[in-house]
Amino acid sequence: MRTAIDIPEPLYRRAKAKAAEQGTTLREVILAALESDLGCWAALGRSKGEPHSDIDELGIPRLRRAKDDRTVVTEEFLNNLREQEGI
């Protein structure tokens, strides 16, 4: 599907530079960014509109997870995420 959007000039330049660095197109950079963002929400088991955190009775922020999510966050898990994100 084709669509037109207005992208702020600085963001456009950064996206174009990233595409050039990766030897790909601006389209591919934008699609990868959208897939990454939308894919993260799907992986969390909720829609984009649902809040990913709340504040407990003591005023401390806490992250929410999907009811069936039994993921244990270990150093190995974090390292895998870092590797996937190129950090």
MARTOR-193580 format. One record per residue: residue in one letter; x, y, z of N, C-alpha, C in turn; residue number from 1. Coordinates in nm, 4 decimals, decimal comma. Layout:
<sites>
<site rest="A" n_x="X" n_y="Y" n_z="Z" ca_x="X" ca_y="Y" ca_z="Z" c_x="X" c_y="Y" c_z="Z" nr="NUM"/>
...
</sites>
This chain:
<sites>
<site rest="M" n_x="0,0840" n_y="-0,1172" n_z="0,0000" ca_x="0,0000" ca_y="0,0000" ca_z="0,0000" c_x="0,0888" c_y="0,1239" c_z="0,0000" nr="1"/>
<site rest="R" n_x="0,0492" n_y="0,2208" n_z="-0,0738" ca_x="0,1228" ca_y="0,3463" ca_z="-0,0783" c_x="0,0579" c_y="0,4459" c_z="0,0161" nr="2"/>
<site rest="T" n_x="0,1425" n_y="0,5289" n_z="0,0781" ca_x="0,0918" ca_y="0,6361" ca_z="0,1637" c_x="0,1931" c_y="0,7493" c_z="0,1619" nr="3"/>
<site rest="A" n_x="0,1502" n_y="0,8657" n_z="0,2022" ca_x="0,2403" ca_y="0,9804" ca_z="0,2114" c_x="0,2398" c_y="1,0304" c_z="0,3550" nr="4"/>
<site rest="I" n_x="0,3580" n_y="1,0571" n_z="0,4074" ca_x="0,3695" ca_y="1,1116" ca_z="0,5421" c_x="0,4704" c_y="1,2247" c_z="0,5412" nr="5"/>
<site rest="D" n_x="0,4540" n_y="1,3163" n_z="0,6354" ca_x="0,5508" ca_y="1,4244" ca_z="0,6531" c_x="0,6501" c_y="1,3810" c_z="0,7596" nr="6"/>
<site rest="I" n_x="0,7779" n_y="1,3830" n_z="0,7242" ca_x="0,8846" ca_y="1,3461" ca_z="0,8172" c_x="0,9675" c_y="1,4708" c_z="0,8446" nr="7"/>
<site rest="P" n_x="0,9908" n_y="1,5030" n_z="0,9711" ca_x="1,0754" ca_y="1,6184" ca_z="1,0009" c_x="1,2120" c_y="1,6033" c_z="0,9337" nr="8"/>
<site rest="E" n_x="1,2633" n_y="1,7120" n_z="0,8820" ca_x="1,3884" ca_y="1,7117" ca_z="0,8054" c_x="1,5040" c_y="1,6427" c_z="0,8792" nr="9"/>
<site rest="P" n_x="1,5290" n_y="1,6715" n_z="1,0070" ca_x="1,6407" ca_y="1,6047" ca_z="1,0753" c_x="1,6237" c_y="1,4522" c_z="1,0823" nr="10"/>
<site rest="L" n_x="1,5006" n_y="1,4071" n_z="1,1048" ca_x="1,4748" ca_y="1,2643" ca_z="1,1104" c_x="1,4918" c_y="1,2015" c_z="0,9725" nr="11"/>
<site rest="Y" n_x="1,4461" n_y="1,2704" n_z="0,8705" ca_x="1,4628" ca_y="1,2238" ca_z="0,7331" c_x="1,6111" c_y="1,2072" c_z="0,6993" nr="12"/>
<site rest="R" n_x="1,6915" n_y="1,3067" n_z="0,7360" ca_x="1,8356" ca_y="1,2995" ca_z="0,7074" c_x="1,9012" c_y="1,1816" c_z="0,7790" nr="13"/>
<site rest="R" n_x="1,8613" n_y="1,1605" n_z="0,9053" ca_x="1,9180" ca_y="1,0482" ca_z="0,9810" c_x="1,8789" c_y="0,9143" c_z="0,9188" nr="14"/>
<site rest="A" n_x="1,7540" n_y="0,9038" n_z="0,8749" ca_x="1,7081" ca_y="0,7797" ca_z="0,8117" c_x="1,7799" c_y="0,7562" c_z="0,6789" nr="15"/>
<site rest="K" n_x="1,7968" n_y="0,8615" n_z="0,6002" ca_x="1,8690" ca_y="0,8491" ca_z="0,4734" c_x="2,0147" c_y="0,8089" c_z="0,4977" nr="16"/>
<site rest="A" n_x="2,0764" n_y="0,8677" n_z="0,6000" ca_x="2,2154" ca_y="0,8337" ca_z="0,6326" c_x="2,2258" c_y="0,6883" c_z="0,6758" nr="17"/>
<site rest="K" n_x="2,1307" n_y="0,6418" n_z="0,7539" ca_x="2,1317" ca_y="0,5021" ca_z="0,7977" c_x="2,1173" c_y="0,4087" c_z="0,6781" nr="18"/>
<site rest="A" n_x="2,0293" n_y="0,4438" n_z="0,5866" ca_x="2,0117" ca_y="0,3626" ca_z="0,4662" c_x="2,1418" c_y="0,3563" c_z="0,3866" nr="19"/>
<site rest="A" n_x="2,2090" n_y="0,4691" n_z="0,3738" ca_x="2,3360" ca_y="0,4722" ca_z="0,3006" c_x="2,4420" c_y="0,3868" c_z="0,3709" nr="20"/>
<site rest="E" n_x="2,4482" n_y="0,3979" n_z="0,5045" ca_x="2,5443" ca_y="0,3173" ca_z="0,5815" c_x="2,5195" c_y="0,1682" c_z="0,5629" nr="21"/>
<site rest="Q" n_x="2,3928" n_y="0,1299" n_z="0,5572" ca_x="2,3559" ca_y="-0,0109" ca_z="0,5455" c_x="2,3507" c_y="-0,0586" c_z="0,4013" nr="22"/>
<site rest="G" n_x="2,3654" n_y="0,0343" n_z="0,3076" ca_x="2,3592" ca_y="-0,0018" ca_z="0,1668" c_x="2,2200" c_y="-0,0482" c_z="0,1258" nr="23"/>
<site rest="T" n_x="2,1184" n_y="0,0153" n_z="0,1825" ca_x="1,9801" ca_y="-0,0222" ca_z="0,1540" c_x="1,9017" c_y="0,1028" c_z="0,1187" nr="24"/>
<site rest="T" n_x="1,7717" n_y="0,0907" n_z="0,1127" ca_x="1,6875" ca_y="0,2042" ca_z="0,0745" c_x="1,6213" c_y="0,2669" c_z="0,1968" nr="25"/>
<site rest="L" n_x="1,5751" n_y="0,3884" n_z="0,1794" ca_x="1,5001" ca_y="0,4562" ca_z="0,2846" c_x="1,3747" c_y="0,3756" c_z="0,3181" nr="26"/>
<site rest="R" n_x="1,3110" n_y="0,3206" n_z="0,2171" ca_x="1,1918" ca_y="0,2379" ca_z="0,2372" c_x="1,2222" c_y="0,1235" c_z="0,3327" nr="27"/>
<site rest="E" n_x="1,3327" n_y="0,0533" n_z="0,3117" ca_x="1,3682" ca_y="-0,0603" ca_z="0,3966" c_x="1,3968" c_y="-0,0166" c_z="0,5406" nr="28"/>
<site rest="V" n_x="1,4618" n_y="0,0977" n_z="0,5575" ca_x="1,4897" ca_y="0,1489" ca_z="0,6923" c_x="1,3585" c_y="0,1797" c_z="0,7645" nr="29"/>
<site rest="I" n_x="1,2656" n_y="0,2437" n_z="0,6962" ca_x="1,1373" ca_y="0,2783" ca_z="0,7565" c_x="1,0570" c_y="0,1525" c_z="0,7880" nr="30"/>
<site rest="L" n_x="1,0526" n_y="0,0579" n_z="0,6957" ca_x="0,9793" ca_y="-0,0665" ca_z="0,7207" c_x="1,0388" c_y="-0,1438" c_z="0,8377" nr="31"/>
<site rest="A" n_x="1,1715" n_y="-0,1486" n_z="0,8468" ca_x="1,2361" ca_y="-0,2187" ca_z="0,9583" c_x="1,2031" c_y="-0,1514" c_z="1,0909" nr="32"/>
<site rest="A" n_x="1,2013" n_y="-0,0181" n_z="1,0925" ca_x="1,1688" ca_y="0,0545" ca_z="1,2157" c_x="1,0238" c_y="0,0283" c_z="1,2571" nr="33"/>
<site rest="L" n_x="0,9323" n_y="0,0300" n_z="1,1621" ca_x="0,7922" ca_y="0,0013" ca_z="1,1932" c_x="0,7749" c_y="-0,1415" c_z="1,2427" nr="34"/>
<site rest="E" n_x="0,8381" n_y="-0,2353" n_z="1,1739" ca_x="0,8275" ca_y="-0,3758" ca_z="1,2144" c_x="0,8858" c_y="-0,3965" c_z="1,3536" nr="35"/>
<site rest="S" n_x="0,9966" n_y="-0,3310" n_z="1,3809" ca_x="1,0584" ca_y="-0,3430" ca_z="1,5127" c_x="0,9644" c_y="-0,2900" c_z="1,6209" nr="36"/>
<site rest="D" n_x="0,9089" n_y="-0,1734" n_z="1,5986" ca_x="0,8194" ca_y="-0,1132" ca_z="1,6975" c_x="0,6920" c_y="-0,1948" c_z="1,7138" nr="37"/>
<site rest="L" n_x="0,6267" n_y="-0,2266" n_z="1,6049" ca_x="0,5013" ca_y="-0,3012" ca_z="1,6130" c_x="0,5250" c_y="-0,4440" c_z="1,6580" nr="38"/>
<site rest="G" n_x="0,6360" n_y="-0,5024" n_z="1,6174" ca_x="0,6693" ca_y="-0,6387" ca_z="1,6581" c_x="0,6943" c_y="-0,6489" c_z="1,8070" nr="39"/>
<site rest="C" n_x="0,7526" n_y="-0,5454" n_z="1,8663" ca_x="0,7768" ca_y="-0,5445" ca_z="2,0107" c_x="0,6453" c_y="-0,5523" c_z="2,0860" nr="40"/>
<site rest="W" n_x="0,5452" n_y="-0,4800" n_z="2,0411" ca_x="0,4156" ca_y="-0,4825" ca_z="2,1093" c_x="0,3513" c_y="-0,6188" c_z="2,0954" nr="41"/>
<site rest="A" n_x="0,3610" n_y="-0,6793" n_z="1,9775" ca_x="0,3026" ca_y="-0,8124" ca_z="1,9582" c_x="0,3722" c_y="-0,9145" c_z="2,0465" nr="42"/>
<site rest="A" n_x="0,5037" n_y="-0,9030" n_z="2,0592" ca_x="0,5795" ca_y="-0,9964" ca_z="2,1417" c_x="0,5416" c_y="-0,9834" c_z="2,2887" nr="43"/>
<site rest="L" n_x="0,4982" n_y="-0,8651" n_z="2,3301" ca_x="0,4578" ca_y="-0,8446" ca_z="2,4683" c_x="0,3159" c_y="-0,8938" c_z="2,4945" nr="44"/>
<site rest="G" n_x="0,2466" n_y="-0,9361" n_z="2,3887" ca_x="0,1137" ca_y="-0,9916" ca_z="2,4057" c_x="0,0052" c_y="-0,8889" c_z="2,4278" nr="45"/>
<site rest="R" n_x="0,0253" n_y="-0,7674" n_z="2,3788" ca_x="-0,0786" ca_y="-0,6656" ca_z="2,3926" c_x="-0,0748" c_y="-0,5734" c_z="2,2723" nr="46"/>
<site rest="S" n_x="-0,1783" n_y="-0,4955" n_z="2,2584" ca_x="-0,1852" ca_y="-0,4023" ca_z="2,1474" c_x="-0,1123" c_y="-0,2739" c_z="2,1840" nr="47"/>
<site rest="K" n_x="-0,0811" n_y="-0,1962" n_z="2,0844" ca_x="-0,0063" ca_y="-0,0723" ca_z="2,1045" c_x="-0,0777" c_y="0,0238" c_z="2,1994" nr="48"/>
<site rest="G" n_x="-0,2101" n_y="0,0212" n_z="2,2026" ca_x="-0,2841" ca_y="0,1141" ca_z="2,2862" c_x="-0,2811" c_y="0,0819" c_z="2,4345" nr="49"/>
<site rest="E" n_x="-0,2463" n_y="-0,0404" n_z="2,4697" ca_x="-0,2451" ca_y="-0,0782" ca_z="2,6106" c_x="-0,1196" c_y="-0,0268" c_z="2,6787" nr="50"/>
<site rest="P" n_x="-0,1319" n_y="0,0230" n_z="2,8012" ca_x="-0,0127" ca_y="0,0724" ca_z="2,8714" c_x="0,0819" c_y="-0,0417" c_z="2,9064" nr="51"/>
<site rest="H" n_x="0,2112" n_y="-0,0153" n_z="2,8987" ca_x="0,3100" ca_y="-0,1171" ca_z="2,9306" c_x="0,3611" c_y="-0,1053" c_z="3,0739" nr="52"/>
<site rest="S" n_x="0,3106" n_y="-0,0065" n_z="3,1446" ca_x="0,3513" ca_y="0,0098" ca_z="3,2835" c_x="0,2390" c_y="0,0754" c_z="3,3618" nr="53"/>
<site rest="D" n_x="0,2520" n_y="0,0705" n_z="3,4920" ca_x="0,1594" ca_y="0,1410" ca_z="3,5789" c_x="0,2351" c_y="0,1839" c_z="3,7044" nr="54"/>
<site rest="I" n_x="0,1658" n_y="0,2479" n_z="3,7943" ca_x="0,2258" ca_y="0,2949" ca_z="3,9193" c_x="0,1592" c_y="0,2186" c_z="4,0334" nr="55"/>
<site rest="D" n_x="0,2411" n_y="0,1579" n_z="4,1203" ca_x="0,1819" ca_y="0,0829" ca_z="4,2318" c_x="0,1357" c_y="0,1780" c_z="4,3420" nr="56"/>
<site rest="E" n_x="0,0825" n_y="0,1196" n_z="4,4504" ca_x="0,0255" ca_y="0,2011" ca_z="4,5586" c_x="0,1282" c_y="0,2885" c_z="4,6301" nr="57"/>
<site rest="L" n_x="0,2577" n_y="0,2550" n_z="4,6154" ca_x="0,3633" ca_y="0,3359" ca_z="4,6767" c_x="0,4186" c_y="0,4420" c_z="4,5812" nr="58"/>
<site rest="G" n_x="0,3632" n_y="0,4448" n_z="4,4589" ca_x="0,4104" ca_y="0,5417" ca_z="4,3604" c_x="0,5315" c_y="0,4944" c_z="4,2815" nr="59"/>
<site rest="I" n_x="0,5590" n_y="0,3643" n_z="4,2876" ca_x="0,6745" ca_y="0,3083" ca_z="4,2167" c_x="0,6283" c_y="0,2531" c_z="4,0825" nr="60"/>
<site rest="P" n_x="0,6938" n_y="0,2950" n_z="3,9723" ca_x="0,6548" ca_y="0,2430" ca_z="3,8407" c_x="0,6879" c_y="0,0940" c_z="3,8316" nr="61"/>
<site rest="R" n_x="0,6015" n_y="0,0194" n_z="3,7631" ca_x="0,6294" ca_y="-0,1220" ca_z="3,7387" c_x="0,5842" c_y="-0,1566" c_z="3,5977" nr="62"/>
<site rest="L" n_x="0,6593" n_y="-0,2439" n_z="3,5344" ca_x="0,6275" ca_y="-0,2882" ca_z="3,3994" c_x="0,5230" c_y="-0,3979" c_z="3,4043" nr="63"/>
<site rest="R" n_x="0,4358" n_y="-0,3979" n_z="3,3062" ca_x="0,3366" ca_y="-0,5037" ca_z="3,2930" c_x="0,3878" c_y="-0,6053" c_z="3,1926" nr="64"/>
<site rest="R" n_x="0,3415" n_y="-0,7267" n_z="3,2049" ca_x="0,3725" ca_y="-0,8284" ca_z="3,1060" c_x="0,2446" c_y="-0,9040" c_z="3,0738" nr="65"/>
<site rest="A" n_x="0,2453" n_y="-0,9714" n_z="2,9610" ca_x="0,1280" ca_y="-1,0490" ca_z="2,9220" c_x="0,1028" c_y="-1,1574" c_z="3,0262" nr="66"/>
<site rest="K" n_x="-0,0240" n_y="-1,1937" n_z="3,0445" ca_x="-0,0608" ca_y="-1,2904" ca_z="3,1472" c_x="0,0117" c_y="-1,4238" c_z="3,1314" nr="67"/>
<site rest="D" n_x="0,0328" n_y="-1,4674" n_z="3,0076" ca_x="0,0970" ca_y="-1,5965" ca_z="2,9847" c_x="0,2482" c_y="-1,5860" c_z="2,9662" nr="68"/>
<site rest="D" n_x="0,3046" n_y="-1,4676" n_z="2,9862" ca_x="0,4490" ca_y="-1,4468" ca_z="2,9685" c_x="0,5241" c_y="-1,4950" c_z="3,0917" nr="69"/>
<site rest="R" n_x="0,6062" n_y="-1,5950" n_z="3,0738" ca_x="0,6869" ca_y="-1,6505" ca_z="3,1833" c_x="0,8363" c_y="-1,6254" c_z="3,1588" nr="70"/>
<site rest="T" n_x="0,8676" n_y="-1,5268" n_z="3,0756" ca_x="1,0064" ca_y="-1,4951" ca_z="3,0444" c_x="1,0811" c_y="-1,4537" c_z="3,1698" nr="71"/>
<site rest="V" n_x="1,1967" n_y="-1,5133" n_z="3,1883" ca_x="1,2839" ca_y="-1,4762" ca_z="3,2996" c_x="1,3963" c_y="-1,3921" c_z="3,2403" nr="72"/>
<site rest="V" n_x="1,4143" n_y="-1,2730" n_z="3,2923" ca_x="1,5163" ca_y="-1,1832" ca_z="3,2404" c_x="1,6490" c_y="-1,2155" c_z="3,3089" nr="73"/>
<site rest="T" n_x="1,7379" n_y="-1,2731" n_z="3,2308" ca_x="1,8707" ca_y="-1,3080" ca_z="3,2798" c_x="1,9733" c_y="-1,2262" c_z="3,2035" nr="74"/>
<site rest="E" n_x="2,0970" n_y="-1,2328" n_z="3,2468" ca_x="2,2042" ca_y="-1,1634" ca_z="3,1746" c_x="2,2134" c_y="-1,2174" c_z="3,0313" nr="75"/>
<site rest="E" n_x="2,1954" n_y="-1,3468" n_z="3,0139" ca_x="2,1990" ca_y="-1,4070" ca_z="2,8801" c_x="2,0868" c_y="-1,3517" c_z="2,7926" nr="76"/>
<site rest="F" n_x="1,9659" n_y="-1,3402" n_z="2,8502" ca_x="1,8520" ca_y="-1,2840" ca_z="2,7790" c_x="1,8824" c_y="-1,1410" c_z="2,7340" nr="77"/>
<site rest="L" n_x="1,9360" n_y="-1,0597" n_z="2,8263" ca_x="1,9708" ca_y="-0,9214" ca_z="2,7932" c_x="2,0786" c_y="-0,9142" c_z="2,6869" nr="78"/>
<site rest="N" n_x="2,1778" n_y="-1,0004" n_z="2,6950" ca_x="2,2849" ca_y="-1,0020" ca_z="2,5939" c_x="2,2302" c_y="-1,0375" c_z="2,4565" nr="79"/>
<site rest="N" n_x="2,1360" n_y="-1,1315" n_z="2,4514" ca_x="2,0736" ca_y="-1,1664" ca_z="2,3235" c_x="1,9972" c_y="-1,0491" c_z="2,2654" nr="80"/>
<site rest="L" n_x="1,9247" n_y="-0,9763" n_z="2,3502" ca_x="1,8533" ca_y="-0,8568" ca_z="2,3028" c_x="1,9512" c_y="-0,7520" c_z="2,2528" nr="81"/>
<site rest="R" n_x="2,0595" n_y="-0,7305" n_z="2,3268" ca_x="2,1604" ca_y="-0,6337" ca_z="2,2834" c_x="2,2190" c_y="-0,6714" c_z="2,1483" nr="82"/>
<site rest="E" n_x="2,2457" n_y="-0,8000" n_z="2,1307" ca_x="2,3025" ca_y="-0,8471" ca_z="2,0043" c_x="2,2045" c_y="-0,8254" c_z="1,8898" nr="83"/>
<site rest="Q" n_x="2,0783" n_y="-0,8560" n_z="1,9128" ca_x="1,9750" ca_y="-0,8359" ca_z="1,8098" c_x="1,9616" c_y="-0,6896" c_z="1,7717" nr="84"/>
<site rest="E" n_x="1,9759" n_y="-0,6016" n_z="1,8682" ca_x="1,9602" ca_y="-0,4580" ca_z="1,8430" c_x="2,0910" c_y="-0,3913" c_z="1,8004" nr="85"/>
<site rest="G" n_x="2,2010" n_y="-0,4666" n_z="1,8029" ca_x="2,3292" ca_y="-0,4096" ca_z="1,7625" c_x="2,3867" c_y="-0,3136" c_z="1,8631" nr="86"/>
<site rest="I" n_x="2,3588" n_y="-0,3383" n_z="1,9899" ca_x="2,4067" ca_y="-0,2488" ca_z="2,0959" c_x="2,5342" c_y="-0,3047" c_z="2,1563" nr="87"/>
</sites>
